[in-house]
Amino acid sequence: MSCIIYHNKDYYRATIISTNGNGYAVKCIDYEYIVQDININDLYCLPEDEIFFSALLAKKCRLYDVDYENHEKALNDFKSIPSRIRQSGIIQL
């Protein structure tokens, strides 16, 4: 079933994949990760298939030519991009 969830102070498009004793497990459509234990109060059901009419917002990608020794630095640089954009309006690596 198509839905919108409220999670980590934001809204996400999702599909319900299962229920459990604590709530619902949903798969976030745009980010392709699963969130467990969504409370019914944080889940907003949509008419079937309405959510799938627009394209996915996230694109799969990977860092090219990053070896095991440098992967931590590359990940930290990548994670810090949003704060650098807020500070200067441009990205500098």
PDB file of N, CA, C and O in Angstrom:
ATOM      1  N   MET A   1       0.836  -1.172   0.000  1.00  0.00           N
ATOM      2  CA  MET A   1       0.000   0.000   0.000  1.00  0.00           C
ATOM      3  C   MET A   1       0.886   1.241   0.000  1.00  0.00           C
ATOM      4  O   MET A   1       1.900   1.282   0.697  1.00  0.00           O
ATOM      5  N   SER A   2       0.514   2.230  -0.763  1.00  0.00           N
ATOM      6  CA  SER A   2       1.245   3.491  -0.865  1.00  0.00           C
ATOM      7  C   SER A   2       0.955   4.372   0.341  1.00  0.00           C
ATOM      8  O   SER A   2      -0.170   4.411   0.839  1.00  0.00           O
ATOM      9  N   CYS A   3       1.991   5.084   0.808  1.00  0.00           N
ATOM     10  CA  CYS A   3       1.792   5.953   1.960  1.00  0.00           C
ATOM     11  C   CYS A   3       2.872   7.023   2.023  1.00  0.00           C
ATOM     12  O   CYS A   3       3.873   6.978   1.307  1.00  0.00           O
ATOM     13  N   ILE A   4       2.635   7.967   2.889  1.00  0.00           N
ATOM     14  CA  ILE A   4       3.635   8.964   3.277  1.00  0.00           C
ATOM     15  C   ILE A   4       3.906   8.707   4.753  1.00  0.00           C
ATOM     16  O   ILE A   4       2.976   8.508   5.534  1.00  0.00           O
ATOM     17  N   ILE A   5       5.177   8.711   5.133  1.00  0.00           N
ATOM     18  CA  ILE A   5       5.504   8.529   6.557  1.00  0.00           C
ATOM     19  C   ILE A   5       6.207   9.777   7.073  1.00  0.00           C
ATOM     20  O   ILE A   5       6.886  10.488   6.332  1.00  0.00           O
ATOM     21  N   TYR A   6       6.025  10.016   8.356  1.00  0.00           N
ATOM     22  CA  TYR A   6       6.748  11.066   9.057  1.00  0.00           C
ATOM     23  C   TYR A   6       7.823  10.376   9.880  1.00  0.00           C
ATOM     24  O   TYR A   6       7.516   9.587  10.774  1.00  0.00           O
ATOM     25  N   HIS A   7       9.094  10.676   9.579  1.00  0.00           N
ATOM     26  CA  HIS A   7      10.213   9.982  10.227  1.00  0.00           C
ATOM     27  C   HIS A   7      11.402  10.936  10.296  1.00  0.00           C
ATOM     28  O   HIS A   7      11.730  11.591   9.307  1.00  0.00           O
ATOM     29  N   ASN A   8      12.036  11.015  11.441  1.00  0.00           N
ATOM     30  CA  ASN A   8      13.208  11.897  11.634  1.00  0.00           C
ATOM     31  C   ASN A   8      12.905  13.340  11.220  1.00  0.00           C
ATOM     32  O   ASN A   8      13.717  13.988  10.559  1.00  0.00           O
ATOM     33  N   LYS A   9      11.733  13.833  11.615  1.00  0.00           N
ATOM     34  CA  LYS A   9      11.319  15.216  11.375  1.00  0.00           C
ATOM     35  C   LYS A   9      11.183  15.564   9.892  1.00  0.00           C
ATOM     36  O   LYS A   9      11.382  16.714   9.502  1.00  0.00           O
ATOM     37  N   ASP A  10      10.839  14.561   9.061  1.00  0.00           N
ATOM     38  CA  ASP A  10      10.630  14.804   7.641  1.00  0.00           C
ATOM     39  C   ASP A  10       9.612  13.808   7.100  1.00  0.00           C
ATOM     40  O   ASP A  10       9.273  12.835   7.773  1.00  0.00           O
ATOM     41  N   TYR A  11       9.130  14.048   5.895  1.00  0.00           N
ATOM     42  CA  TYR A  11       8.148  13.174   5.256  1.00  0.00           C
ATOM     43  C   TYR A  11       8.799  12.418   4.110  1.00  0.00           C
ATOM     44  O   TYR A  11       9.646  12.956   3.396  1.00  0.00           O
ATOM     45  N   TYR A  12       8.386  11.144   3.940  1.00  0.00           N
ATOM     46  CA  TYR A  12       8.954  10.288   2.907  1.00  0.00           C
ATOM     47  C   TYR A  12       7.848   9.511   2.203  1.00  0.00           C
ATOM     48  O   TYR A  12       6.861   9.119   2.826  1.00  0.00           O
ATOM     49  N   ARG A  13       8.018   9.292   0.910  1.00  0.00           N
ATOM     50  CA  ARG A  13       7.125   8.403   0.188  1.00  0.00           C
ATOM     51  C   ARG A  13       7.539   6.979   0.529  1.00  0.00           C
ATOM     52  O   ARG A  13       8.730   6.676   0.604  1.00  0.00           O
ATOM     53  N   ALA A  14       6.562   6.108   0.736  1.00  0.00           N
ATOM     54  CA  ALA A  14       6.895   4.744   1.162  1.00  0.00           C
ATOM     55  C   ALA A  14       5.819   3.757   0.728  1.00  0.00           C
ATOM     56  O   ALA A  14       4.733   4.140   0.292  1.00  0.00           O
ATOM     57  N   THR A  15       6.147   2.491   0.859  1.00  0.00           N
ATOM     58  CA  THR A  15       5.178   1.413   0.705  1.00  0.00           C
ATOM     59  C   THR A  15       5.255   0.552   1.956  1.00  0.00           C
ATOM     60  O   THR A  15       6.340   0.292   2.475  1.00  0.00           O
ATOM     61  N   ILE A  16       4.109   0.115   2.432  1.00  0.00           N
ATOM     62  CA  ILE A  16       4.061  -0.763   3.604  1.00  0.00           C
ATOM     63  C   ILE A  16       4.469  -2.157   3.168  1.00  0.00           C
ATOM     64  O   ILE A  16       3.904  -2.707   2.222  1.00  0.00           O
ATOM     65  N   ILE A  17       5.454  -2.732   3.858  1.00  0.00           N
ATOM     66  CA  ILE A  17       5.884  -4.088   3.494  1.00  0.00           C
ATOM     67  C   ILE A  17       5.475  -5.128   4.527  1.00  0.00           C
ATOM     68  O   ILE A  17       5.373  -6.312   4.203  1.00  0.00           O
ATOM     69  N   SER A  18       5.237  -4.702   5.774  1.00  0.00           N
ATOM     70  CA  SER A  18       4.767  -5.661   6.778  1.00  0.00           C
ATOM     71  C   SER A  18       4.292  -4.912   8.029  1.00  0.00           C
ATOM     72  O   SER A  18       4.520  -3.713   8.188  1.00  0.00           O
ATOM     73  N   THR A  19       3.635  -5.655   8.893  1.00  0.00           N
ATOM     74  CA  THR A  19       3.245  -5.120  10.190  1.00  0.00           C
ATOM     75  C   THR A  19       3.922  -5.952  11.267  1.00  0.00           C
ATOM     76  O   THR A  19       4.246  -7.122  11.061  1.00  0.00           O
ATOM     77  N   ASN A  20       4.129  -5.328  12.412  1.00  0.00           N
ATOM     78  CA  ASN A  20       4.683  -6.075  13.537  1.00  0.00           C
ATOM     79  C   ASN A  20       4.025  -5.548  14.805  1.00  0.00           C
ATOM     80  O   ASN A  20       3.158  -4.678  14.726  1.00  0.00           O
ATOM     81  N   GLY A  21       4.406  -6.041  15.944  1.00  0.00           N
ATOM     82  CA  GLY A  21       3.779  -5.655  17.197  1.00  0.00           C
ATOM     83  C   GLY A  21       3.929  -4.189  17.555  1.00  0.00           C
ATOM     84  O   GLY A  21       3.130  -3.649  18.319  1.00  0.00           O
ATOM     85  N   ASN A  22       4.953  -3.538  17.004  1.00  0.00           N
ATOM     86  CA  ASN A  22       5.224  -2.142  17.343  1.00  0.00           C
ATOM     87  C   ASN A  22       4.762  -1.152  16.274  1.00  0.00           C
ATOM     88  O   ASN A  22       4.873   0.057  16.479  1.00  0.00           O
ATOM     89  N   GLY A  23       4.255  -1.622  15.158  1.00  0.00           N
ATOM     90  CA  GLY A  23       3.828  -0.730  14.085  1.00  0.00           C
ATOM     91  C   GLY A  23       4.012  -1.364  12.728  1.00  0.00           C
ATOM     92  O   GLY A  23       3.719  -2.543  12.533  1.00  0.00           O
ATOM     93  N   TYR A  24       4.501  -0.570  11.786  1.00  0.00           N
ATOM     94  CA  TYR A  24       4.642  -1.013  10.403  1.00  0.00           C
ATOM     95  C   TYR A  24       6.087  -0.915   9.949  1.00  0.00           C
ATOM     96  O   TYR A  24       6.830  -0.035  10.385  1.00  0.00           O
ATOM     97  N   ALA A  25       6.476  -1.825   9.071  1.00  0.00           N
ATOM     98  CA  ALA A  25       7.758  -1.727   8.379  1.00  0.00           C
ATOM     99  C   ALA A  25       7.446  -1.189   6.991  1.00  0.00           C
ATOM    100  O   ALA A  25       6.575  -1.714   6.297  1.00  0.00           O
ATOM    101  N   VAL A  26       8.157  -0.142   6.590  1.00  0.00           N
ATOM    102  CA  VAL A  26       7.919   0.486   5.294  1.00  0.00           C
ATOM    103  C   VAL A  26       9.233   0.618   4.537  1.00  0.00           C
ATOM    104  O   VAL A  26      10.304   0.720   5.135  1.00  0.00           O
ATOM    105  N   LYS A  27       9.130   0.615   3.213  1.00  0.00           N
ATOM    106  CA  LYS A  27      10.293   0.854   2.372  1.00  0.00           C
ATOM    107  C   LYS A  27      10.156   2.244   1.783  1.00  0.00           C
ATOM    108  O   LYS A  27       9.175   2.539   1.102  1.00  0.00           O
ATOM    109  N   CYS A  28      11.129   3.097   2.040  1.00  0.00           N
ATOM    110  CA  CYS A  28      11.125   4.449   1.496  1.00  0.00           C
ATOM    111  C   CYS A  28      11.450   4.383   0.008  1.00  0.00           C
ATOM    112  O   CYS A  28      12.501   3.876  -0.385  1.00  0.00           O
ATOM    113  N   ILE A  29      10.565   4.886  -0.794  1.00  0.00           N
ATOM    114  CA  ILE A  29      10.676   4.753  -2.246  1.00  0.00           C
ATOM    115  C   ILE A  29      11.889   5.487  -2.786  1.00  0.00           C
ATOM    116  O   ILE A  29      12.641   4.929  -3.585  1.00  0.00           O
ATOM    117  N   ASP A  30      12.090   6.701  -2.374  1.00  0.00           N
ATOM    118  CA  ASP A  30      13.152   7.514  -2.963  1.00  0.00           C
ATOM    119  C   ASP A  30      14.540   7.178  -2.448  1.00  0.00           C
ATOM    120  O   ASP A  30      15.527   7.466  -3.125  1.00  0.00           O
ATOM    121  N   TYR A  31      14.644   6.586  -1.286  1.00  0.00           N
ATOM    122  CA  TYR A  31      15.952   6.325  -0.692  1.00  0.00           C
ATOM    123  C   TYR A  31      16.253   4.846  -0.549  1.00  0.00           C
ATOM    124  O   TYR A  31      17.357   4.469  -0.154  1.00  0.00           O
ATOM    125  N   GLU A  32      15.292   4.015  -0.863  1.00  0.00           N
ATOM    126  CA  GLU A  32      15.440   2.562  -0.890  1.00  0.00           C
ATOM    127  C   GLU A  32      15.966   1.971   0.411  1.00  0.00           C
ATOM    128  O   GLU A  32      16.756   1.027   0.386  1.00  0.00           O
ATOM    129  N   TYR A  33      15.543   2.510   1.538  1.00  0.00           N
ATOM    130  CA  TYR A  33      15.856   1.853   2.805  1.00  0.00           C
ATOM    131  C   TYR A  33      14.566   1.553   3.542  1.00  0.00           C
ATOM    132  O   TYR A  33      13.518   2.141   3.272  1.00  0.00           O
ATOM    133  N   ILE A  34      14.669   0.629   4.474  1.00  0.00           N
ATOM    134  CA  ILE A  34      13.499   0.163   5.215  1.00  0.00           C
ATOM    135  C   ILE A  34      13.504   0.794   6.600  1.00  0.00           C
ATOM    136  O   ILE A  34      14.529   0.821   7.282  1.00  0.00           O
ATOM    137  N   VAL A  35      12.343   1.303   7.005  1.00  0.00           N
ATOM    138  CA  VAL A  35      12.174   1.877   8.338  1.00  0.00           C
ATOM    139  C   VAL A  35      11.235   0.966   9.109  1.00  0.00           C
ATOM    140  O   VAL A  35      10.146   0.647   8.632  1.00  0.00           O
ATOM    141  N   GLN A  36      11.645   0.549  10.286  1.00  0.00           N
ATOM    142  CA  GLN A  36      10.861  -0.353  11.128  1.00  0.00           C
ATOM    143  C   GLN A  36      10.048   0.445  12.144  1.00  0.00           C
ATOM    144  O   GLN A  36      10.398   1.575  12.485  1.00  0.00           O
ATOM    145  N   ASP A  37       8.977  -0.149  12.615  1.00  0.00           N
ATOM    146  CA  ASP A  37       8.202   0.348  13.756  1.00  0.00           C
ATOM    147  C   ASP A  37       7.624   1.755  13.557  1.00  0.00           C
ATOM    148  O   ASP A  37       7.664   2.581  14.469  1.00  0.00           O
ATOM    149  N   ILE A  38       7.095   2.018  12.377  1.00  0.00           N
ATOM    150  CA  ILE A  38       6.405   3.289  12.137  1.00  0.00           C
ATOM    151  C   ILE A  38       5.034   3.219  12.806  1.00  0.00           C
ATOM    152  O   ILE A  38       4.255   2.304  12.543  1.00  0.00           O
ATOM    153  N   ASN A  39       4.753   4.167  13.650  1.00  0.00           N
ATOM    154  CA  ASN A  39       3.481   4.247  14.362  1.00  0.00           C
ATOM    155  C   ASN A  39       2.374   4.637  13.389  1.00  0.00           C
ATOM    156  O   ASN A  39       2.618   5.390  12.446  1.00  0.00           O
ATOM    157  N   ILE A  40       1.177   4.141  13.606  1.00  0.00           N
ATOM    158  CA  ILE A  40       0.033   4.439  12.745  1.00  0.00           C
ATOM    159  C   ILE A  40      -0.213   5.947  12.655  1.00  0.00           C
ATOM    160  O   ILE A  40      -0.699   6.421  11.629  1.00  0.00           O
ATOM    161  N   ASN A  41       0.110   6.706  13.696  1.00  0.00           N
ATOM    162  CA  ASN A  41      -0.081   8.159  13.686  1.00  0.00           C
ATOM    163  C   ASN A  41       0.920   8.888  12.792  1.00  0.00           C
ATOM    164  O   ASN A  41       0.726  10.061  12.471  1.00  0.00           O
ATOM    165  N   ASP A  42       1.985   8.201  12.388  1.00  0.00           N
ATOM    166  CA  ASP A  42       3.002   8.786  11.517  1.00  0.00           C
ATOM    167  C   ASP A  42       2.923   8.232  10.097  1.00  0.00           C
ATOM    168  O   ASP A  42       3.862   8.380   9.315  1.00  0.00           O
ATOM    169  N   LEU A  43       1.822   7.606   9.774  1.00  0.00           N
ATOM    170  CA  LEU A  43       1.654   6.958   8.480  1.00  0.00           C
ATOM    171  C   LEU A  43       0.355   7.466   7.843  1.00  0.00           C
ATOM    172  O   LEU A  43      -0.707   7.420   8.464  1.00  0.00           O
ATOM    173  N   TYR A  44       0.449   7.943   6.620  1.00  0.00           N
ATOM    174  CA  TYR A  44      -0.693   8.509   5.925  1.00  0.00           C
ATOM    175  C   TYR A  44      -0.900   7.745   4.617  1.00  0.00           C
ATOM    176  O   TYR A  44      -0.120   7.895   3.677  1.00  0.00           O
ATOM    177  N   CYS A  45      -1.944   6.934   4.559  1.00  0.00           N
ATOM    178  CA  CYS A  45      -2.208   6.108   3.383  1.00  0.00           C
ATOM    179  C   CYS A  45      -2.696   6.959   2.219  1.00  0.00           C
ATOM    180  O   CYS A  45      -3.413   7.942   2.409  1.00  0.00           O
ATOM    181  N   LEU A  46      -2.295   6.568   1.012  1.00  0.00           N
ATOM    182  CA  LEU A  46      -2.674   7.265  -0.210  1.00  0.00           C
ATOM    183  C   LEU A  46      -3.489   6.336  -1.099  1.00  0.00           C
ATOM    184  O   LEU A  46      -3.418   5.116  -0.959  1.00  0.00           O
ATOM    185  N   PRO A  47      -4.266   6.915  -2.016  1.00  0.00           N
ATOM    186  CA  PRO A  47      -4.959   6.063  -2.984  1.00  0.00           C
ATOM    187  C   PRO A  47      -3.937   5.210  -3.736  1.00  0.00           C
ATOM    188  O   PRO A  47      -2.850   5.686  -4.065  1.00  0.00           O
ATOM    189  N   GLU A  48      -4.276   3.986  -4.000  1.00  0.00           N
ATOM    190  CA  GLU A  48      -3.350   3.028  -4.618  1.00  0.00           C
ATOM    191  C   GLU A  48      -2.699   3.590  -5.874  1.00  0.00           C
ATOM    192  O   GLU A  48      -3.377   4.160  -6.728  1.00  0.00           O
ATOM    193  N   ASP A  49      -1.412   3.431  -5.981  1.00  0.00           N
ATOM    194  CA  ASP A  49      -0.570   3.790  -7.122  1.00  0.00           C
ATOM    195  C   ASP A  49      -0.376   5.286  -7.348  1.00  0.00           C
ATOM    196  O   ASP A  49       0.412   5.662  -8.216  1.00  0.00           O
ATOM    197  N   GLU A  50      -1.056   6.150  -6.612  1.00  0.00           N
ATOM    198  CA  GLU A  50      -0.867   7.596  -6.800  1.00  0.00           C
ATOM    199  C   GLU A  50       0.580   8.003  -6.551  1.00  0.00           C
ATOM    200  O   GLU A  50       1.104   8.895  -7.219  1.00  0.00           O
ATOM    201  N   ILE A  51       1.208   7.363  -5.609  1.00  0.00           N
ATOM    202  CA  ILE A  51       2.568   7.721  -5.225  1.00  0.00           C
ATOM    203  C   ILE A  51       3.603   7.358  -6.291  1.00  0.00           C
ATOM    204  O   ILE A  51       4.703   7.911  -6.309  1.00  0.00           O
ATOM    205  N   PHE A  52       3.254   6.441  -7.165  1.00  0.00           N
ATOM    206  CA  PHE A  52       4.223   5.965  -8.144  1.00  0.00           C
ATOM    207  C   PHE A  52       4.209   6.758  -9.438  1.00  0.00           C
ATOM    208  O   PHE A  52       4.985   6.455 -10.344  1.00  0.00           O
ATOM    209  N   PHE A  53       3.342   7.776  -9.555  1.00  0.00           N
ATOM    210  CA  PHE A  53       3.254   8.524 -10.800  1.00  0.00           C
ATOM    211  C   PHE A  53       4.444   9.429 -11.039  1.00  0.00           C
ATOM    212  O   PHE A  53       4.769   9.711 -12.192  1.00  0.00           O
ATOM    213  N   SER A  54       5.099   9.891  -9.996  1.00  0.00           N
ATOM    214  CA  SER A  54       6.270  10.734 -10.196  1.00  0.00           C
ATOM    215  C   SER A  54       7.540   9.896 -10.075  1.00  0.00           C
ATOM    216  O   SER A  54       7.550   8.843  -9.437  1.00  0.00           O
ATOM    217  N   ALA A  55       8.594  10.379 -10.692  1.00  0.00           N
ATOM    218  CA  ALA A  55       9.860   9.640 -10.729  1.00  0.00           C
ATOM    219  C   ALA A  55      10.512   9.596  -9.351  1.00  0.00           C
ATOM    220  O   ALA A  55      10.232  10.425  -8.484  1.00  0.00           O
ATOM    221  N   LEU A  56      11.380   8.617  -9.172  1.00  0.00           N
ATOM    222  CA  LEU A  56      12.142   8.522  -7.935  1.00  0.00           C
ATOM    223  C   LEU A  56      13.058   9.727  -7.806  1.00  0.00           C
ATOM    224  O   LEU A  56      13.600  10.209  -8.801  1.00  0.00           O
ATOM    225  N   LEU A  57      13.231  10.213  -6.590  1.00  0.00           N
ATOM    226  CA  LEU A  57      14.060  11.389  -6.362  1.00  0.00           C
ATOM    227  C   LEU A  57      15.530  11.038  -6.160  1.00  0.00           C
ATOM    228  O   LEU A  57      16.400  11.865  -6.433  1.00  0.00           O
ATOM    229  N   ALA A  58      15.816   9.850  -5.694  1.00  0.00           N
ATOM    230  CA  ALA A  58      17.202   9.457  -5.444  1.00  0.00           C
ATOM    231  C   ALA A  58      17.740   8.639  -6.620  1.00  0.00           C
ATOM    232  O   ALA A  58      17.010   7.884  -7.262  1.00  0.00           O
ATOM    233  N   LYS A  59      18.990   8.804  -6.874  1.00  0.00           N
ATOM    234  CA  LYS A  59      19.675   8.057  -7.926  1.00  0.00           C
ATOM    235  C   LYS A  59      20.788   7.244  -7.282  1.00  0.00           C
ATOM    236  O   LYS A  59      21.531   7.744  -6.438  1.00  0.00           O
ATOM    237  N   LYS A  60      20.894   5.982  -7.693  1.00  0.00           N
ATOM    238  CA  LYS A  60      21.985   5.161  -7.181  1.00  0.00           C
ATOM    239  C   LYS A  60      23.293   5.663  -7.773  1.00  0.00           C
ATOM    240  O   LYS A  60      23.375   5.988  -8.957  1.00  0.00           O
ATOM    241  N   CYS A  61      24.309   5.719  -6.929  1.00  0.00           N
ATOM    242  CA  CYS A  61      25.624   6.129  -7.397  1.00  0.00           C
ATOM    243  C   CYS A  61      26.680   5.509  -6.482  1.00  0.00           C
ATOM    244  O   CYS A  61      26.369   4.953  -5.429  1.00  0.00           O
ATOM    245  N   ARG A  62      27.900   5.619  -6.904  1.00  0.00           N
ATOM    246  CA  ARG A  62      29.002   5.175  -6.061  1.00  0.00           C
ATOM    247  C   ARG A  62      30.212   6.026  -6.356  1.00  0.00           C
ATOM    248  O   ARG A  62      30.305   6.632  -7.424  1.00  0.00           O
ATOM    249  N   LEU A  63      31.135   6.078  -5.425  1.00  0.00           N
ATOM    250  CA  LEU A  63      32.352   6.845  -5.609  1.00  0.00           C
ATOM    251  C   LEU A  63      33.330   6.031  -6.448  1.00  0.00           C
ATOM    252  O   LEU A  63      33.587   4.866  -6.146  1.00  0.00           O
ATOM    253  N   TYR A  64      33.867   6.626  -7.479  1.00  0.00           N
ATOM    254  CA  TYR A  64      34.766   5.950  -8.396  1.00  0.00           C
ATOM    255  C   TYR A  64      36.203   6.018  -7.888  1.00  0.00           C
ATOM    256  O   TYR A  64      36.672   7.057  -7.423  1.00  0.00           O
ATOM    257  N   ASP A  65      36.874   4.899  -7.990  1.00  0.00           N
ATOM    258  CA  ASP A  65      38.311   4.813  -7.719  1.00  0.00           C
ATOM    259  C   ASP A  65      38.676   5.173  -6.279  1.00  0.00           C
ATOM    260  O   ASP A  65      39.703   5.806  -6.033  1.00  0.00           O
ATOM    261  N   VAL A  66      37.838   4.769  -5.337  1.00  0.00           N
ATOM    262  CA  VAL A  66      38.153   4.959  -3.924  1.00  0.00           C
ATOM    263  C   VAL A  66      38.529   3.597  -3.356  1.00  0.00           C
ATOM    264  O   VAL A  66      37.698   2.690  -3.296  1.00  0.00           O
ATOM    265  N   ASP A  67      39.780   3.459  -2.939  1.00  0.00           N
ATOM    266  CA  ASP A  67      40.224   2.173  -2.413  1.00  0.00           C
ATOM    267  C   ASP A  67      39.897   2.058  -0.922  1.00  0.00           C
ATOM    268  O   ASP A  67      39.449   3.017  -0.294  1.00  0.00           O
ATOM    269  N   TYR A  68      40.128   0.882  -0.378  1.00  0.00           N
ATOM    270  CA  TYR A  68      39.781   0.606   1.015  1.00  0.00           C
ATOM    271  C   TYR A  68      40.473   1.564   1.970  1.00  0.00           C
ATOM    272  O   TYR A  68      39.868   2.003   2.948  1.00  0.00           O
ATOM    273  N   GLU A  69      41.732   1.896   1.702  1.00  0.00           N
ATOM    274  CA  GLU A  69      42.492   2.769   2.603  1.00  0.00           C
ATOM    275  C   GLU A  69      41.907   4.178   2.676  1.00  0.00           C
ATOM    276  O   GLU A  69      42.047   4.844   3.702  1.00  0.00           O
ATOM    277  N   ASN A  70      41.254   4.646   1.609  1.00  0.00           N
ATOM    278  CA  ASN A  70      40.750   6.021   1.563  1.00  0.00           C
ATOM    279  C   ASN A  70      39.239   6.121   1.694  1.00  0.00           C
ATOM    280  O   ASN A  70      38.687   7.217   1.595  1.00  0.00           O
ATOM    281  N   HIS A  71      38.559   5.008   1.915  1.00  0.00           N
ATOM    282  CA  HIS A  71      37.090   5.062   1.901  1.00  0.00           C
ATOM    283  C   HIS A  71      36.515   5.880   3.059  1.00  0.00           C
ATOM    284  O   HIS A  71      35.491   6.539   2.875  1.00  0.00           O
ATOM    285  N   GLU A  72      37.127   5.865   4.234  1.00  0.00           N
ATOM    286  CA  GLU A  72      36.619   6.652   5.363  1.00  0.00           C
ATOM    287  C   GLU A  72      36.704   8.147   5.074  1.00  0.00           C
ATOM    288  O   GLU A  72      35.756   8.886   5.339  1.00  0.00           O
ATOM    289  N   LYS A  73      37.835   8.592   4.533  1.00  0.00           N
ATOM    290  CA  LYS A  73      37.981  10.011   4.194  1.00  0.00           C
ATOM    291  C   LYS A  73      36.966  10.405   3.129  1.00  0.00           C
ATOM    292  O   LYS A  73      36.350  11.466   3.227  1.00  0.00           O
ATOM    293  N   ALA A  74      36.782   9.563   2.111  1.00  0.00           N
ATOM    294  CA  ALA A  74      35.820   9.865   1.051  1.00  0.00           C
ATOM    295  C   ALA A  74      34.405   9.954   1.604  1.00  0.00           C
ATOM    296  O   ALA A  74      33.654  10.855   1.230  1.00  0.00           O
ATOM    297  N   LEU A  75      34.029   9.037   2.488  1.00  0.00           N
ATOM    298  CA  LEU A  75      32.695   9.071   3.088  1.00  0.00           C
ATOM    299  C   LEU A  75      32.499  10.318   3.941  1.00  0.00           C
ATOM    300  O   LEU A  75      31.444  10.950   3.876  1.00  0.00           O
ATOM    301  N   ASN A  76      33.492  10.677   4.733  1.00  0.00           N
ATOM    302  CA  ASN A  76      33.392  11.872   5.565  1.00  0.00           C
ATOM    303  C   ASN A  76      33.285  13.132   4.711  1.00  0.00           C
ATOM    304  O   ASN A  76      32.506  14.031   5.029  1.00  0.00           O
ATOM    305  N   ASP A  77      34.062  13.206   3.626  1.00  0.00           N
ATOM    306  CA  ASP A  77      33.968  14.347   2.715  1.00  0.00           C
ATOM    307  C   ASP A  77      32.572  14.423   2.100  1.00  0.00           C
ATOM    308  O   ASP A  77      31.984  15.500   2.002  1.00  0.00           O
ATOM    309  N   PHE A  78      32.059  13.284   1.693  1.00  0.00           N
ATOM    310  CA  PHE A  78      30.736  13.228   1.066  1.00  0.00           C
ATOM    311  C   PHE A  78      29.647  13.660   2.051  1.00  0.00           C
ATOM    312  O   PHE A  78      28.748  14.418   1.687  1.00  0.00           O
ATOM    313  N   LYS A  79      29.725  13.184   3.291  1.00  0.00           N
ATOM    314  CA  LYS A  79      28.722  13.528   4.301  1.00  0.00           C
ATOM    315  C   LYS A  79      28.761  14.999   4.685  1.00  0.00           C
ATOM    316  O   LYS A  79      27.750  15.546   5.127  1.00  0.00           O
ATOM    317  N   SER A  80      29.897  15.642   4.527  1.00  0.00           N
ATOM    318  CA  SER A  80      30.016  17.048   4.928  1.00  0.00           C
ATOM    319  C   SER A  80      29.566  18.016   3.837  1.00  0.00           C
ATOM    320  O   SER A  80      29.543  19.223   4.075  1.00  0.00           O
ATOM    321  N   ILE A  81      29.212  17.534   2.662  1.00  0.00           N
ATOM    322  CA  ILE A  81      28.804  18.415   1.559  1.00  0.00           C
ATOM    323  C   ILE A  81      27.646  19.326   1.943  1.00  0.00           C
ATOM    324  O   ILE A  81      27.735  20.527   1.693  1.00  0.00           O
ATOM    325  N   PRO A  82      26.557  18.821   2.542  1.00  0.00           N
ATOM    326  CA  PRO A  82      25.443  19.735   2.863  1.00  0.00           C
ATOM    327  C   PRO A  82      25.854  20.919   3.735  1.00  0.00           C
ATOM    328  O   PRO A  82      25.387  22.034   3.499  1.00  0.00           O
ATOM    329  N   SER A  83      26.708  20.714   4.731  1.00  0.00           N
ATOM    330  CA  SER A  83      27.105  21.833   5.589  1.00  0.00           C
ATOM    331  C   SER A  83      27.982  22.816   4.823  1.00  0.00           C
ATOM    332  O   SER A  83      27.909  24.021   5.068  1.00  0.00           O
ATOM    333  N   ARG A  84      28.799  22.335   3.911  1.00  0.00           N
ATOM    334  CA  ARG A  84      29.638  23.237   3.119  1.00  0.00           C
ATOM    335  C   ARG A  84      28.800  24.045   2.131  1.00  0.00           C
ATOM    336  O   ARG A  84      29.136  25.190   1.832  1.00  0.00           O
ATOM    337  N   ILE A  85      27.731  23.472   1.630  1.00  0.00           N
ATOM    338  CA  ILE A  85      26.838  24.218   0.740  1.00  0.00           C
ATOM    339  C   ILE A  85      26.144  25.324   1.519  1.00  0.00           C
ATOM    340  O   ILE A  85      26.059  26.458   1.046  1.00  0.00           O
ATOM    341  N   ARG A  86      25.643  25.001   2.722  1.00  0.00           N
ATOM    342  CA  ARG A  86      24.971  26.013   3.547  1.00  0.00           C
ATOM    343  C   ARG A  86      25.914  27.159   3.886  1.00  0.00           C
ATOM    344  O   ARG A  86      25.492  28.314   3.929  1.00  0.00           O
ATOM    345  N   GLN A  87      27.171  26.854   4.125  1.00  0.00           N
ATOM    346  CA  GLN A  87      28.119  27.880   4.535  1.00  0.00           C
ATOM    347  C   GLN A  87      28.505  28.812   3.387  1.00  0.00           C
ATOM    348  O   GLN A  87      28.593  30.026   3.572  1.00  0.00           O
ATOM    349  N   SER A  88      28.735  28.247   2.211  1.00  0.00           N
ATOM    350  CA  SER A  88      29.304  29.070   1.137  1.00  0.00           C
ATOM    351  C   SER A  88      28.455  29.116  -0.125  1.00  0.00           C
ATOM    352  O   SER A  88      28.667  29.984  -0.973  1.00  0.00           O
ATOM    353  N   GLY A  89      27.511  28.213  -0.267  1.00  0.00           N
ATOM    354  CA  GLY A  89      26.719  28.168  -1.492  1.00  0.00           C
ATOM    355  C   GLY A  89      27.386  27.384  -2.601  1.00  0.00           C
ATOM    356  O   GLY A  89      26.766  27.150  -3.639  1.00  0.00           O
ATOM    357  N   ILE A  90      28.637  26.968  -2.417  1.00  0.00           N
ATOM    358  CA  ILE A  90      29.334  26.145  -3.418  1.00  0.00           C
ATOM    359  C   ILE A  90      30.009  24.981  -2.701  1.00  0.00           C
ATOM    360  O   ILE A  90      30.202  25.019  -1.486  1.00  0.00           O
ATOM    361  N   ILE A  91      30.366  23.944  -3.461  1.00  0.00           N
ATOM    362  CA  ILE A  91      31.034  22.777  -2.902  1.00  0.00           C
ATOM    363  C   ILE A  91      32.516  22.872  -3.201  1.00  0.00           C
ATOM    364  O   ILE A  91      32.918  23.094  -4.343  1.00  0.00           O
ATOM    365  N   GLN A  92      33.329  22.702  -2.160  1.00  0.00           N
ATOM    366  CA  GLN A  92      34.772  22.644  -2.346  1.00  0.00           C
ATOM    367  C   GLN A  92      35.268  21.383  -1.661  1.00  0.00           C
ATOM    368  O   GLN A  92      35.121  21.225  -0.449  1.00  0.00           O
ATOM    369  N   LEU A  93      35.857  20.487  -2.443  1.00  0.00           N
ATOM    370  CA  LEU A  93      36.399  19.250  -1.871  1.00  0.00           C
ATOM    371  C   LEU A  93      37.888  19.373  -1.690  1.00  0.00           C
ATOM    372  O   LEU A  93      38.532  18.435  -1.221  1.00  0.00           O
TER     373      LEU A  93
END
